[in-house]
Amino acid sequence: MADKKVYLLDYVAGNVRSLVNAIEKVGYTVEWIKSPEDVEKANKLILPGVGHFGHCMTQFANAGYLPAIRKHIESGKPFMGICVGLQALFEGSSENSSVPGLGYIKGHLDRFDDTSKSVPHIGWNSAYAIETQVFGLSPTAKYYYVHSYKMPYIPGELEAQGWLVATGIYGNEEFVGAIAKGNVLATQFHPEKSGSAGLRVIKAFCDGEVQSWKSAGLNQNSPRGLTRRVIACLDVRTNDQGDLVVTKGDQYDVREKTEGNSVRNLGKPVEMARKYYEQGADEVTFLNITSFRDCPLADLPMLEILRQTSKTVFVPLTIGGGIRDTTDVDGTKVSALEIATMYFKSGADKVSIGSDAVTAAEEYYAAGKKLSGKTAIEQISSAYGNQAVVVSVDPKRVYLPPNPPPSQFHTITTHPDASGSTTCYYTCTIRGGRETRPLDVVQLVTAVEAMGCGEILLNCIDKDGTNSGFDLELISMVKAAVKIPVIASSGAGNPGHFEEVFSKTDTDAALGAGMFHRGEYTVKDVKDLLAEKKFLVRNLEHGKF
């Protein structure tokens, strides 16, 4: 009987639950490596990783794992590295030049150029190779990447060391997306978050099979580069009967206008997330809009939602709401980092921070733009990398009087309001838009970027629930202010609004909610239109795994 066990070496690398679920999905079981001595008993070994190269390698070295990993690779046993697990195979990285890698492959990693594109590189990109045989990889498929540092691809250098190389392109930079040689496969992308295409890579590694692209009749000239991300967002709260439901509101009012004024119930979170995954959503975001004040943190309902969702949804999951320093029901102090860790262990890939980010930004400016190191953003990004932290921003337009004097806020000239004023700024809000703060959106996003946020989820209170399209002026203003990716949110009412926002702004992704929940349009409808308009999108041409 074939060996159906896969061994994982986890060094607290963020979301490994999804990797376990993916391995089990393709028919294998997982054993955990808990000491260097355990590595020797492993036949198939996978080294997952997220976050900081120096932190990763230091963890391995301090725990005594490096000699055992080298021995495993050199013995000829199957080995797979994922994300930082790929980077660890090289000699070093400019992310921390004082910490060496395994040195199994010659070469050093460097950071993506952020002068003309967002960094981190987040989203679906290619793993394309000239060679015809690589473990489970397809030149037409897209895979999910999330990283700031890359191994530059220089034609012939890695091939001269005997490696098969698959590459991605971001902007004008070509980088190593995957490498394979003998018993070793390593991917910069996350196969466990790459849908059916990623599951096939994991299965090919576990089965020890090398698949031929030519025999599959695939087109090796498919468009390359980062796709436009379409994200499905689910606002989750308890209804009046105590059940968790997906809801949607107008300017954040989630109650029906009919008699009874009950919470709007649009479906069950786990079922809806799976539906959107099957329609082709590139990511799924859960925003928890219920406090669960009387619930022990270890039993938060959102943890179970993530556990169940990650069993069938193999794209990135983001969770927002309640990720802050707090006190448990038994009086125990719990840090934002500890809460984020619970979410990561339950299946989340990213956490989203809202109102607390505004408070942190106000303190940042009050301190003369000095970082405290104590904010939730700083805590979590230091441990898991900035790609794990999203800040959800809820700005609202404020018009200034006609012919206003110079303002402390970042203003734009726009269409006139009822008074005839054409000058406005976007003030930040907290508590679900119910309270405004004396901080504008540019001040907020630049502050949280400095703290270590890796992505902005840009809402707009004026547009929420209107189905009138995204606020293009707001999106352009924020994109110009930061170098990290921006997700456009609020206002999408039909597929044309996605085409408009990608045509008229440089947003990295766009998010829809109500139009999907009500069944008016599907994620596939949006992607079909984008593809028709010649935007590069991830499609479902390979079907289900």
C-alpha positions, 0 to 999 in steps of 0.5 A, a space after each residue: 500500500 502506498 504511503 499516504 502520510 505527509 509530514 509538515 514542519 510548522 514553525 507558527 507560520 500563519 494559516 496552516 489549517 488550509 494546507 492540512 485541509 488541502 492535503 486531506 482533500 487530495 487523499 493524504 493524512 498529515 503528521 506533524 514534525 515536532 522535533 528535529 529527530 522527527 524529520 528522519 521518520 518523514 518520507 514526504 516533507 512539506 515546509 510551509 512558510 509566511 512572513 519574514 525570511 530572517 524570522 523563519 530561518 532563525 526559528 529553524 536554526 534555533 530549534 536545530 532543524 537545519 541539519 535535519 532538513 538538509 539531510 532529508 533533501 540530500 537523502 532523495 526523499 520528497 521535499 516541498 517548500 511553500 512561499 518562505 519555504 522556497 526562499 529558504 532553499 536559497 543562499 540569502 535574502 535582502 529582507 535580512 542579509 545577516 541571516 543565511 538560507 540553506 544555500 541548497 540553491 545559489 542565489 539571493 532574493 531581493 524586494 520587488 520595485 515599488 516605484 510603479 506597482 504595489 508591494 506586497 505582490 498579492 494575487 493570482 499570477 502565473 507559474 510558467 515554464 518552457 520545460 514540458 514536465 513540472 510537478 502538476 503545474 499548468 502554464 494556463 493556470 493562475 496561482 495565488 501569491 502573497 510576498 514582497 521579496 522574490 528570487 529574480 529570474 535570470 535565464 539560464 542561471 538556475 537551469 545551469 544548476 539542474 533546476 526546472 523553473 516556472 516564472 511569474 511576471 509582475 510589472 516588468 520583473 520576472 521572478 521564480 514562481 516554482 522550481 523542481 529538481 529530482 525529489 524537490 518541488 518549491 513554490 513561491 505561490 500558495 497551492 493550498 490557496 490556489 483553488 483546483 490548480 493548486 490542489 493538483 500541484 499538491 496531489 502531484 507532489 504527494 503522488 510523486 507524479 510528473 505531468 506533461 503539459 504537451 500530453 494535456 494539449 495546453 496552450 503555453 502562450 496564455 497571457 501572463 501577469 497579475 490578474 484583476 481580483 474579484 472578492 466576495 464580502 460577507 457581513 456576518 452577525 447574529 439575527 434576532 433569533 441568535 443565528 449567524 447570518 450574512 446581511 447587508 445594509 444601506 449606510 450600514 443599517 442592516 435592518 429591514 424597513 418593513 414591519 418588525 424591523 428584523 435583521 436582514 437575512 441573506 443566507 448562511 455564511 459557510 454555504 455562501 462562501 462555498 458558492 462564491 468560491 465555486 463561482 470563481 471568487 478570488 478571495 472571500 472576506 468575512 466581516 464580523 459585525 457582532 461583538 459577541 461580548 458574552 462569548 469566551 474568545 476560544 469559542 467565538 462563532 467566527 472561528 468555527 465559520 473559518 474552520 468549516 469554510 476552509 475545508 471546502 474553500 481553497 482561496 484566501 480568507 480574510 476575517 475582520 472585526 474584534 481583532 484588538 487587545 481585549 479582556 476575555 469573559 474570565 478577566 484574562 487579558 488577551 492581545 490583538 496578536 493572540 486573537 489574530 493567531 486564533 483566527 489564523 489557526 482556524 483558517 484565516 489568511 489575513 485579518 482586517 482591522 477597522 476602528 482601532 486603526 483610526 485610533 492608532 493613527 491618531 496616536 501616531 500623529 500625536 507622537 510626532 509620527 513615531 511608531 509605538 510597536 504596541 498597536 495591533 497592526 504592528 504586533 501582527 505584522 511583526 509576527 506574520 508579515 505585513 501581507 497578513 494585515 488589512 486595514 478596513 477604512 470607512 471614509 465619508 465625504 465632507 464638503 467645504 464652503 464655497 471658496 474655502 481657505 486652505 485646509 489641513 485635510 487632503 481635498 479634491 475638486 469634484 461635482 458640486 453639492 447642494 450649496 454649490 461647493 466643489 471642494 471636499 475631503 474624506 473624513 474617517 469614521 469609526 463604529 460602523 460609520 456612526 462617529 467621525 474623527 478629525 482625520 482624513 483618509 490620506 492621513 489614515 492610510 499613510 499612517 497604517 502603511 508606516 505601521 506595517 499594514 499590507 493592504 487597504 480595504 477601502 469602503 465608502 459610506 456615501 456609496 454603501 448600499 447605493 448600487 451606483 458604482 464605486 467612488 472612483 475619486 476616493 480610490 484614485 486619491 488613496 492609490 496615489 497616497 500609498 504603495 501597498 495594494 488597495 481593494 475597492 469596496 462599496 457601491 458595486 451594483 452590476 458587473 459594469 461597475 467592476 469594469 469601470 473601476 478597473 478601467 478608470 483607477 489603478 485599484 488592485 482588486 474590487 469587492 462585491 457583496 449585496 449584488 452577489 447575495 441577492 442573486 442578481 449577479 454572480 462572480 462569474 458574471 463579473 469575470 466574464 465581462 472583465 474577460 470580454 473587455 480584455 482584462 486578465 482574470 483567473 477563470 475556472 476553465 480547469 473545473 473543480 478538483 
